Amino acid sequence: MRAALALAALALLTAPALAAPTAAQKDEFYAACMGIAQDAKLCGCKADAAMTLIDERFMGVVIASMKGTSSPAAGDYNAYNSYVARSNQICKPNY
């Protein structure tokens, strides 16, 4: 299981470069995170990490999921879980 998660995360990180998330998306991500966690340090770290871990399209998927307006599509589910795991490794190392 752990190896599969590591491989999925690696695939996510080595995927062809697509459009980077926008500054507006980063702000929206931060605001959504603060609405959930109310932890400026964690939300700042997660917003910064998202800018390097995922692309513009996928940032929209993550934000919508955080806001509760939609869930990741079946085709995005593994990548979403990998993103969450990787961002937690970065921002919550002892999680």
C-alpha positions, 0 to 999 in steps of 0.5 A, a space after each residue: 500500500 505504501 509503495 503504491 502510494 509512493 508510486 502514485 505520488 511520483 507519477 503525479 510529480 513527474 506528469 507532463 508540465 501543465 499550466 501552473 495554478 494561478 495566484 487567484 487560485 492560491 488565494 482561493 485555496 488559502 481562504 477555503 483552507 482557513 474556513 476548514 482548519 483556521 490555522 494560518 501556518 498550515 493553510 499557508 504551507 498547504 497553499 504554497 505546496 499546492 502551487 508546486 505539486 498540482 496544476 491549474 486544472 487540478 487546483 480547481 478540483 482540490 478547491 471544489 473538494 475543500 469547499 464541498 461543492 464537488 468531489 474528485 471525479 473517479 479519474 482524479 481520485 488516486 491523484 487527489 489522494 496522492 496530492 493530499 498525502 504529499 502535501 501532508 508530508 510537507 506541511 504536517 511531517 509527523 502526521 
